[in-house]
């Protein structure tokens, strides 16, 4: 029993390590791309995009659901990636939906069922969930406390798709 638990834990750690490596590649790739774009703009006499940000805007939904956009085309200078901090209210259940890009969701706090094409995947702090382009996902918060997570969408464009469902507010 202990051996199988250890193998299971090692398997999960290896999967998480591969996912975090993928996240690192996405972030490095987007940073290199935006840096190259900024350098090109600078050499043409244009000012480069902002290279640090505490966010661009807040998308607020019903019941306390929030998406704080950290990186998007408006501050990256291009749309190859978007990064957001999401808060799902405690004991909430979102509707099943499709994504037009790959979504990586890294849980900071709380506990949720991250259903991909109907299959349950329990996510807790320190874990990463992956949704590929065209897959169906449903987020079900299992904890009383909200789930806070960092989400990466690659390519970007998900925030634009979500705008009609949320009230937009400035970052305070």
C-alpha positions as CSV (number, residue, x, y, z in Angstrom):
1,X,0.0,0.0,0.0
2,X,2.8,2.5,0.9
3,X,4.7,1.6,-2.3
4,X,1.6,2.2,-4.5
5,X,1.0,5.5,-2.7
6,X,4.6,6.5,-3.2
7,X,4.4,5.6,-6.9
8,X,1.2,7.6,-7.3
9,X,2.8,10.6,-5.5
10,X,5.9,10.3,-7.7
11,X,3.8,10.1,-10.8
12,X,1.8,13.2,-9.7
13,X,5.0,15.1,-8.9
14,X,6.5,14.2,-12.3
15,X,3.3,15.4,-14.1
16,X,3.3,18.6,-12.1
17,X,7.0,19.1,-12.9
18,X,6.3,18.7,-16.6
19,X,3.4,21.1,-16.4
20,X,5.4,23.7,-14.6
21,X,8.2,23.3,-17.2
22,X,5.5,23.9,-19.9
23,X,4.3,27.0,-18.0
24,X,7.9,28.2,-17.8
25,X,8.3,27.7,-21.6
26,X,5.1,29.6,-22.3
27,X,6.2,32.5,-20.0
28,X,9.8,32.6,-21.4
29,X,8.5,32.4,-24.9
30,X,6.0,35.3,-24.4
31,X,8.6,37.4,-22.6
32,X,11.2,36.8,-25.4
33,X,8.5,37.7,-28.0
34,X,7.4,40.8,-26.2
35,X,11.0,41.9,-25.5
36,X,11.8,41.5,-29.2
37,X,8.7,43.5,-30.2
38,X,9.6,46.2,-27.6
39,X,13.2,46.4,-29.0
40,X,11.8,46.6,-32.6
41,X,9.4,49.5,-31.5
42,X,12.2,51.2,-29.7
43,X,14.6,51.0,-32.7
44,X,11.8,52.6,-34.8
45,X,11.4,55.5,-32.4
46,X,8.2,54.0,-30.7
47,X,8.0,53.5,-27.0
48,X,8.1,49.9,-25.9
49,X,5.2,48.2,-24.1
50,X,5.2,48.2,-20.3
51,X,7.4,45.4,-19.0
52,X,5.9,45.2,-15.5
53,X,2.3,45.4,-14.4
54,X,0.0,44.9,-11.4
55,X,-2.8,44.2,-13.8
56,X,-4.8,45.9,-16.6
57,X,-8.4,45.4,-15.5
58,X,-10.8,43.4,-13.3
59,X,-13.6,41.4,-14.8
60,X,-16.3,40.8,-12.1
61,X,-19.0,38.2,-12.4
62,X,-22.0,37.1,-10.2
63,X,-21.5,35.9,-6.6
64,X,-17.9,37.2,-6.2
65,X,-16.3,35.6,-9.3
66,X,-13.4,37.7,-10.4
67,X,-10.7,37.7,-13.1
68,X,-7.9,40.1,-12.6
69,X,-6.1,40.4,-16.0
70,X,-2.4,40.6,-15.3
71,X,-0.9,40.2,-18.8
72,X,-2.8,40.7,-22.1
73,X,-2.3,42.3,-25.5
74,X,-2.8,45.8,-24.0
75,X,0.3,45.6,-21.9
76,X,2.2,42.8,-23.6
77,X,2.1,44.3,-27.0
78,X,0.9,41.1,-28.7
79,X,-1.7,38.4,-28.1
80,X,0.3,35.2,-27.8
81,X,-0.5,34.7,-24.1
82,X,-2.8,36.0,-21.4
83,X,-2.2,35.6,-17.6
84,X,-4.9,36.3,-15.0
85,X,-5.5,35.8,-11.3
86,X,-9.0,34.2,-10.8
87,X,-11.1,34.0,-7.7
88,X,-13.9,31.4,-7.6
89,X,-16.3,31.9,-4.7
90,X,-16.5,29.1,-2.1
91,X,-18.9,26.3,-2.9
92,X,-19.6,27.7,-6.3
93,X,-20.2,25.8,-9.6
94,X,-19.5,27.3,-13.0
95,X,-21.1,26.2,-16.2
96,X,-19.4,23.8,-18.5
97,X,-17.7,25.8,-21.3
98,X,-15.2,25.5,-24.1
99,X,-11.9,27.3,-24.5
100,X,-10.4,28.5,-27.8
101,X,-6.9,28.2,-26.4
102,X,-4.9,26.1,-24.0
103,X,-5.6,26.9,-20.3
104,X,-3.2,26.2,-17.5
105,X,-4.6,26.8,-14.1
106,X,-2.3,26.8,-11.0
107,X,-4.2,26.7,-7.7
108,X,-3.0,29.1,-5.0
109,X,-5.6,28.3,-2.3
110,X,-8.9,26.4,-1.9
111,X,-10.0,23.1,-3.4
112,X,-11.8,22.5,-6.7
113,X,-13.0,19.8,-9.1
114,X,-11.6,20.7,-12.5
115,X,-13.8,18.6,-14.8
116,X,-12.4,18.1,-18.2
117,X,-14.8,16.6,-20.8
118,X,-16.8,15.3,-17.8
119,X,-13.8,13.6,-16.0
120,X,-13.1,14.9,-12.4
121,X,-9.7,16.2,-11.5
122,X,-9.4,17.4,-8.0
123,X,-7.0,20.4,-7.7
124,X,-5.5,21.7,-4.4
125,X,-2.9,24.4,-3.7
126,X,0.3,23.7,-5.7
127,X,-1.5,21.7,-8.4
128,X,-1.9,22.5,-12.1
129,X,-4.9,21.7,-14.3
130,X,-4.7,21.7,-18.1
131,X,-7.5,22.3,-20.6
132,X,-6.6,22.0,-24.3
133,X,-8.2,24.0,-27.1
134,X,-11.6,22.6,-27.8
135,X,-12.0,20.7,-24.5
136,X,-15.0,21.2,-22.2
137,X,-14.3,22.4,-18.7
138,X,-16.4,22.9,-15.6
139,X,-15.0,24.4,-12.3
140,X,-16.7,23.2,-9.1
141,X,-15.4,24.7,-5.8
142,X,-15.4,22.0,-3.1
143,X,-14.0,24.2,-0.3
144,X,-16.0,26.7,1.8
145,X,-13.2,29.3,1.1
146,X,-12.7,30.8,-2.4
147,X,-10.3,29.2,-4.8
148,X,-7.6,31.6,-6.0
149,X,-5.6,30.5,-9.0
150,X,-3.3,31.9,-11.7
151,X,-4.4,31.1,-15.2
152,X,-2.4,31.2,-18.4
153,X,-4.2,31.1,-21.8
154,X,-2.1,30.5,-24.8
155,X,-2.7,31.9,-27.3
156,X,-4.4,34.9,-25.8
157,X,-7.9,36.0,-26.7
158,X,-9.9,34.4,-23.8
159,X,-10.4,37.7,-22.0
160,X,-12.0,39.2,-25.0
161,X,-14.4,36.2,-25.3
162,X,-15.4,36.6,-21.6
163,X,-16.0,40.4,-21.7
164,X,-19.7,40.1,-22.4
165,X,-20.3,38.0,-19.3
166,X,-18.5,40.3,-16.8
167,X,-18.6,43.8,-15.6
168,X,-15.3,45.5,-16.3
169,X,-13.7,47.6,-13.6
170,X,-10.3,49.3,-13.3
171,X,-7.6,47.9,-11.0
172,X,-7.5,49.9,-7.8
